[in-house]
Amino acid sequence: MRPERGRAKKLIVAFHFQFANQAGWKCDDCRRNGLEKRRNCGWLGGRAPAPRRPVWIRKHAVAEECPVSYVTPQSMAWLEEFTVRKLVGGRRLEALPAKTVDALCVLENEYRREVADGEE
Ligand SMILES: [Zn+2]
C-alpha cells in the first residue's frame, strides 16, 4: 500500500479519528497534563521538527501530529459532506468541484474498507 500524502492523508486521519476516543484528545487537557509536546500538538506550540514519529494511529491512518490540530477545517467540511450524502443524498457528483469529488472518493474508499473490516 502506498503511503498517502498531503490532502488525502489528512482526510483519512479525519475519517478514522471519528472512531477515536475524542475525550482523550482535548487539546486543553493535553496542555494541562503536559502532553502537548509528546503529542506534537500544532495548536499549543508543541509542533516538533522532523523526524517525527506517529502520535496517533488507527488501522492504516497515521498522524505524526495531534490529530485535532492536524485535521483541517477543509477535511472536516468534506467529511461532513460525505456523511450528509450517505444519510440523505446530495447533489450529483458532476455538480461538485473536482477537489470535492476527489475527497469524496477517498472517503468512500475508507468507508468501504471500514464496512468490510466489520464483516470479518
Ligand atoms: Zn492537540
Residues whose N, C-alpha, C, O or C-beta is under 5 A from the ligand:
A	BS01	ZN	C27 C41 C66 V68 S69
